[in-house]
Amino acid sequence: MKRKRCVAAFAVLIVLTLFFFLLNICIGSVGIPFTEIPKLIIEGEKGDATYREILMEIRMPRAFGTVILGGALALSGYLLQTFFHNPIASPFTLGISSGAKLIVALTMVVSLGYAVQLSSWMLIMAAFAGSMLCMGFVLLTARVIDQMSMLIVSGVMIGYICSAVTDFIVTFADDANIVNLHNWSQGSFSGISWENVAVMAVVVLTTSLGVFLLSKQISAYEMGEAYAKNMGLNVPVFRMMLVLLSSILSASVTAFAGPVSFVGIAVPHLVKSFFRTARPILMIPACFLGGGVFCLFCDLLARTIFAPVELSISTVTAIWGAPVVIYIMIHQKKERMR
């Protein structure tokens, strides 16, 4: 029965991914009929030039990027929740996304000042450096503070500091192109190119495969560190691997889309409720698909609900993700009272 439920749940996630992917490439300020999509892809330059330009150069790479980055963010949140044994740990709440945003913003400003063209790999490296910097602070704090609630508060505080410094940099930057940096700093999937998609696919999918190969170790770690040690797991090395993998995933998101809130918290819990299991071998691919669906849905709303004005992606993900976080806290309190 459980196996049938899991198969059905994966089928639903795949169908939803395809459904929202098609909606994202069809709906916009210029509507593209669904029947035109196969023609534009197959015929290439023979199809309508306007439709082809919008589909192939704007919407398709953006939709692919949204799926990949949404999956990366959800998976990063799942790893951090596993690492800290805390249901509201995520790159956003621990300040990791904000740290990545700060270093990327500094890198962008310096490159604009010296007229240096940044590559996708350079952005990811800058974001990874910022992620590791803030993760290091969080880990040092965890050694001093025993209460997880205070650890989350310290993460939120470092996130606010990094965001404030980033806003200061963006506000007083001289280059006219800094408008793009401002839009990125608010969180957005716009402007993703095929080159970006290729780089993020290599980094995110390779990292996700590495996470999947650790599913048995994660399962043992979730049973407690003592149990994991008895099973022969080198816990310090394993914890470092979780840190590195989650940082790479969150850095990839920040490098291309800026900080995106609540996805890393909400999606793992939604997926657990949907599948009614916490087995890592199922949760890892399910979180990736769930993150893709969630971000496709939110990006569609961000683009269309107040068109032609586009909302930041974090605005929409917060509206849908915050209630999940509130539910988690209420549910936890009820569990403690039993």
C-alpha positions in Angstrom: 0.0 0.0 0.0 2.8 2.4 0.9 4.6 1.5 -2.3 1.5 2.3 -4.4 1.1 5.6 -2.5 4.7 6.6 -3.2 4.4 5.7 -6.9 1.2 7.7 -7.2 2.8 10.7 -5.3 5.8 10.8 -7.6 3.4 10.5 -10.6 1.5 13.5 -9.3 4.7 15.6 -8.8 5.9 14.8 -12.3 2.5 15.7 -13.8 2.4 18.9 -11.9 5.9 19.8 -13.0 5.0 19.3 -16.6 1.7 21.2 -16.2 3.2 24.3 -14.6 6.2 24.2 -16.9 3.8 24.4 -19.9 1.8 27.2 -18.2 5.0 29.1 -17.6 6.1 29.0 -21.2 2.6 29.7 -22.6 1.3 32.4 -20.3 2.7 36.0 -20.2 2.3 39.5 -21.6 2.4 37.7 -25.0 0.4 34.5 -24.9 1.7 31.6 -26.9 -0.9 29.0 -27.9 -0.1 25.5 -26.6 -0.5 24.1 -30.1 2.3 26.4 -31.4 4.9 25.0 -28.9 5.8 21.8 -30.8 5.9 23.7 -34.1 8.3 26.4 -32.7 10.6 23.7 -31.2 10.6 21.4 -34.3 10.5 24.0 -37.1 13.0 26.4 -35.5 13.5 29.5 -37.7 10.5 28.6 -39.9 8.1 29.4 -37.1 6.8 32.8 -36.0 9.8 35.0 -35.2 8.2 36.8 -32.2 6.9 33.6 -30.6 10.2 31.8 -31.2 12.2 34.6 -29.6 10.0 34.7 -26.5 9.8 31.0 -26.1 13.4 29.9 -26.8 15.3 32.9 -25.4 13.2 34.0 -22.5 10.6 31.6 -21.2 12.1 28.2 -21.8 15.5 28.9 -20.1 13.6 30.6 -17.3 11.3 27.7 -16.7 14.1 25.2 -16.8 16.1 27.4 -14.4 13.2 27.7 -12.1 12.8 23.9 -11.8 16.5 23.3 -11.2 16.9 26.1 -8.7 13.6 25.4 -6.9 14.7 21.8 -6.5 18.2 22.9 -5.3 16.6 25.2 -2.7 14.2 22.6 -1.3 17.0 19.9 -1.2 19.3 22.4 0.6 16.6 23.1 3.2 16.1 19.3 3.7 19.8 18.8 4.3 20.0 21.7 6.8 16.9 20.4 8.7 18.6 17.0 8.9 22.0 18.5 10.0 20.5 20.6 12.8 17.6 18.3 13.6 15.5 21.5 13.4 12.3 21.7 11.2 12.6 25.4 10.4 16.3 25.4 9.4 16.9 26.6 5.9 19.4 28.7 3.9 17.2 31.7 4.4 16.5 31.4 8.2 20.1 30.6 9.0 21.4 33.7 7.0 23.2 31.5 4.5 21.4 33.0 1.5 22.0 36.5 2.7 25.7 35.8 3.1 25.9 34.5 -0.4 23.9 37.5 -1.6 26.4 39.9 0.0 29.5 38.3 -1.5 27.9 38.1 -5.0 26.8 41.7 -4.7 30.3 42.8 -3.8 31.7 40.7 -6.7 29.2 42.3 -9.1 30.0 45.8 -8.0 33.8 45.3 -8.3 33.4 43.7 -11.7 31.2 46.5 -13.0 33.7 49.0 -11.7 36.6 47.4 -13.6 34.4 46.4 -16.6 35.0 42.7 -16.0 32.5 40.3 -17.4 31.5 37.7 -14.8 30.9 34.1 -15.8 28.3 31.8 -14.3 31.0 29.8 -12.6 32.4 33.0 -11.0 29.0 33.8 -9.6 28.6 30.4 -8.1 32.1 30.5 -6.5 31.3 33.9 -5.0 28.0 32.7 -3.7 29.6 29.6 -2.3 32.2 31.7 -0.4 29.4 33.7 1.1 27.4 30.6 2.0 30.4 29.0 3.7 31.2 32.2 5.6 27.8 32.4 7.2 27.6 28.6 7.7 30.9 28.8 9.6 29.4 31.5 11.8 26.3 29.4 12.4 28.4 26.3 13.3 30.5 28.3 15.7 27.3 29.7 17.3 26.0 26.1 17.6 29.0 25.2 19.7 28.2 27.9 22.2 24.4 27.9 22.1 22.5 24.7 23.1 19.0 25.9 22.3 18.1 25.5 18.6 15.6 28.4 18.9 18.5 30.8 19.8 20.6 29.3 16.9 17.8 30.2 14.5 17.6 33.7 16.0 21.3 34.2 15.5 21.0 33.0 11.9 18.2 35.5 11.3 20.3 38.3 12.8 23.3 37.6 10.6 21.0 37.4 7.6 19.6 40.9 8.5 23.2 42.3 8.8 24.2 40.8 5.4 21.0 42.1 3.8 21.6 45.6 5.2 25.1 45.7 3.9 24.0 44.5 0.5 21.3 47.1 0.3 23.8 49.8 1.2 26.1 48.6 -1.6 23.3 48.5 -4.1 22.0 52.0 -3.1 25.4 53.8 -3.4 26.7 51.9 -6.4 27.6 54.2 -9.3 27.1 52.1 -12.4 23.8 52.4 -14.3 23.7 48.7 -14.8 23.2 48.3 -11.0 19.5 48.3 -11.6 19.9 44.7 -12.6 21.7 44.0 -9.3 18.8 45.6 -7.4 16.3 43.3 -9.1 18.5 40.3 -8.4 18.9 41.2 -4.8 15.1 41.1 -4.3 14.9 37.6 -5.7 13.9 36.8 -9.3 14.2 34.1 -11.9 14.2 36.6 -14.8 17.2 36.9 -17.0 18.2 33.3 -16.9 20.0 32.3 -20.1 20.8 28.9 -21.7 24.4 29.3 -20.5 23.2 29.8 -17.0 20.9 26.7 -17.3 23.8 24.6 -18.5 26.0 25.6 -15.6 23.4 25.3 -12.9 22.3 21.9 -14.3 25.9 20.6 -14.1 26.4 21.9 -10.5 22.9 21.2 -9.1 22.3 17.8 -10.6 25.8 16.5 -9.8 25.4 17.7 -6.2 21.9 16.3 -6.0 23.2 12.9 -7.1 25.8 13.1 -4.4 23.1 13.8 -1.9 21.0 10.8 -3.2 24.1 8.5 -2.8 24.2 9.5 0.9 20.6 8.5 1.5 21.5 5.5 3.7 23.9 7.6 5.8 21.3 10.3 6.2 18.8 7.7 7.3 21.2 6.4 10.0 22.1 10.0 11.1 18.4 10.8 11.6 18.2 8.0 14.1 20.7 9.9 16.3 24.5 10.4 16.3 25.1 7.4 18.7 23.2 5.1 16.4 25.0 6.4 13.3 28.4 5.8 15.0 27.4 2.3 15.9 26.5 1.7 12.2 30.1 2.7 11.3 29.4 6.2 10.1 32.1 8.8 10.5 29.8 11.5 11.9 32.2 14.5 11.7 33.1 13.8 8.1 29.5 13.2 7.2 28.3 16.4 8.9 31.0 18.3 6.9 29.7 16.7 3.7 26.1 17.8 4.5 27.4 21.4 5.0 29.3 21.4 1.8 26.5 19.9 -0.3 23.8 22.2 1.2 26.1 25.2 0.7 26.7 24.4 -3.0 23.0 24.0 -3.6 22.0 27.2 -1.9 24.9 29.1 -3.5 23.7 28.0 -7.0 20.3 29.5 -6.3 21.6 32.8 -4.9 24.1 33.2 -7.7 21.4 33.1 -10.4 18.1 34.1 -8.7 19.2 36.0 -5.5 17.7 35.2 -2.1 14.5 33.1 -2.3 12.7 32.7 1.0 10.6 29.9 2.6 11.1 27.3 -0.1 13.8 25.5 1.8 11.5 25.4 4.9 8.1 24.7 3.5 8.7 22.2 0.7 10.4 19.4 2.7 7.4 19.5 5.2 4.8 19.6 2.4 6.5 16.6 0.7 6.7 14.6 4.0 3.0 15.2 4.5 2.2 14.3 0.9 4.2 11.1 0.9 3.6 10.2 4.6 7.2 9.1 5.0 10.5 10.6 6.0 12.8 8.0 4.3 15.7 9.9 2.7 15.8 7.6 -0.4 12.3 8.9 -1.2 12.5 12.4 0.3 15.6 13.5 -1.7 14.1 13.1 -5.2 10.6 14.1 -3.9 12.0 17.4 -2.4 13.7 18.2 -5.7 10.5 17.7 -7.7 8.4 19.5 -5.0 10.8 22.5 -5.0 10.5 22.7 -8.8 6.7 22.6 -8.7 6.5 25.1 -5.9 8.8 27.6 -7.6 7.2 27.2 -11.0 3.8 28.0 -9.5 5.1 31.0 -7.5 7.1 32.3 -10.5 3.9 32.1 -12.7 2.0 34.2 -10.1 4.9 36.6 -9.8 4.9 37.3 -13.5 1.2 37.4 -14.2 -0.8 38.5 -11.2 0.0 42.2 -11.5 1.3 42.1 -15.1 3.2 43.9 -16.6 4.7 44.6 -13.1 6.6 41.5 -11.9 6.8 40.7 -8.2 9.9 39.5 -6.6 9.8 35.7 -6.2 10.4 35.9 -2.5 7.2 37.9 -2.1 5.1 35.1 -3.5 7.0 32.3 -1.9 6.6 34.0 1.5 2.8 34.3 1.0 2.6 30.5 0.4 5.5 29.3 2.6 4.9 31.4 5.8 1.6 29.6 6.6 3.4 26.3 6.4 6.0 27.5 8.9 3.3 28.7 11.3 1.6 25.3 11.0 4.9 23.6 11.8 5.3 25.7 15.0 1.7 25.1 16.1 2.0 21.4 15.4 5.3 21.2 17.4 3.7 22.9 20.4 0.8 20.4 20.3 3.2 17.5 20.2 5.2 18.8 23.2 1.9 19.3 25.2 0.9 15.6 24.7 
